[in-house]
């Protein structure tokens, strides 16, 4: 399973300001280009035999619509302190715009007995570093499906699914619930499904509970702008519905939560919040800015064939 970088364009923006214009006057504004910032997308998993990927790019100016420029000469390593009395280091090799590591068949880079992971990305004389932990992820107990008729917001005769999973007892577990339709990751901004314990955020008092209904339901595909929402059934007979629960750190949760809000921000019209970069859990040795996040996830999953 390869990490899909749904937020690379947003991360590559350098936000200069917000300008308001009237509907009658045209104002031409010239914006100076800001210095490029290193962007590191380092989302790894414990899934055995899966090629792990880390993407290192440079940020771009706000109006630059080209693809992010990869950093090709970085030194990228992940270290596991104290593993078996030694500190094994994984060295990621640059291949086609990404730094990759193939752990080998049925081999995982992570086990829960050794939780700490240290990332080091060296670009020139600057080291970008971060430490994270491999946190726990609950089992996907069941994927339920039903045909709905007469329900508000649902299509008559449409097939809907929901995921059943229970948060661990003990406050502070955070998750990214990913869903796939026929092998395609549902990664549109509206489909980013995050949970703090069994609810949306820390104040939900949902510790140790089954995920709340909106989280359970968000595994259903959301129609895009080319589809008519009240005419497209989320699932058809024979579709494969797969759900994965990825454990994420609290800092990654905060990063992803703000990222999702920023991706959806432009749809709020005049009520949109000012643009801002998501807070990174990566730091630079020279104190310079850096974008992106580092996370190592335990992954649990289940899939069904829709009937």
C-alpha angles and dihedrals in degrees: 000000000000122000110248111218099221093166105043094110093051092047091051093058120100105206112223103172148297121267127196123207132182122241090247106043125066115212122190112208125191114206122199116231113250125218115278118258126209113251119200122191105188110163109153131174141203092234108133119243095009119133108241119219136199120186121206117187141152122252121246138216116275096256096041106112097180123110116278114269111246121227103232103181103054125124107228123189139160118204129195109208116217098004106160091338092303134077109238115201124208113211116206117211124214113248125164098332097323139080108234140188124193107200092190133248115328090353124129126201090215142050126180093236088071108043107169122091126181121203122201123181114179117198112175107313095336123094118204110200142176140169124213139165133234102241129194125269124200123237119262097242099187145344108217124199133195142169111238129208128176096004119137111253093014132104116243106250092011120143115232132183134202132191122231116207133142125224117235119257108258123071122257107049112139129192145184109214110205124192130196131199113205089336096312116121111233097225107152114131092254089054097057100119115195130172134193103201102317096330144049101277146001095275096054095094089222099133114147094004133121109269111276119258099260090055092046090050098046092082088081117098115256115221115247127226092276093058130073105239096212094049104047118083111215092226137021129202108279096026116133113231115195127180127192126187113207119194111226133184121252089251091052090048090055090047094050094043093055090041091056091047091051092049089053094038098096091061092065094075115200089356093062116128120239112276115259139168118252113253111261126218089208123092134197123230091228094047095250123144120272132182132209136046143261120220137158112201136200104218128208121180148176134184135193137187109239112240 
